[in-house]
Amino acid sequence: MSTTKITVNSNGSLKVEGDFVIVDPQGNEYGLQGRTTLGLCRCGLSKNKPFCDGAHNGHLDHQAVAFDLPPKKV
């Protein structure tokens, strides 16, 4: 299986790159028409959810900086 890369963009979307499928809660796949890169909305303002349409411009304030999560609970 190839690696899928997700980039958290500052003040923007989640950029997904690689080999992936996106499904709804019932398991139905979205028709991505061969795309291997796309943006997922994380602001809630897109009219094309779950995909980003740029509606976040000026409405999302988050500077993405990677950090370590606490240890996984067992």
N, C-alpha and C positions, 0 to 999 in steps of 0.2 A: 504494500500500500504506500502511495506517495504521501509526502507531508503536505498538509494544508497550513498555510500561514495566515494568521489574523493579526492585522495591525490596528492598534487603537490610535486613531488620529486625534491630535489635539484639536479641540473645538469642532469635532466632526464625527464622521461615521466610523464604523468598523470595516476596514478593507479586508476582504477575504480573497485569497489567491490559492490556486492549486486545483486539486481534484476533489470536488465536494458535491453533495446534494443538499437541498434545503427542503424540508417537509413541513406541512401544517400539523396541528395536533392529532389529526386522524391518520397521519402517515402519507398523505398525498403529496407528491413532489411538485414543486413549482417548476414551470418550464423555463429553464435558463437559456435555452437556445444556443447551447455550446459555450457559454461564457465560462472563463476560468478565472476571472477577476470581477468583483463587484463590491459595492458598498452597502452595508446594512445600517438602517436608521437606528440611532440610539437616543434621539431627542424626542421622538414621539410626534413630530410635526409633519412628517412626510405624508403626502397624499398618495404615495405609492408603497406604503408599508408592506412588507418589512424592509423594503429597499429604500436607500437614501435618494432624495431628489434635490438636496441642497437647501431645504427649508430651514435647516439649523443655523444658517448664516446669521450671526448677530444674536442668537438665542441660546447657544450652548457654550458654557465656560468651563473647560476642563483641559488642563495641561497634562498630557499623558507622559508619565514617568514610571518605568517598570519598578516593581518591588516584589519581595518574597511574601507569599501568604504564610500565615502561621501553620504549624505542623497539622497534618490531617488527623482528625479525631478517629479513633478506632472503635 
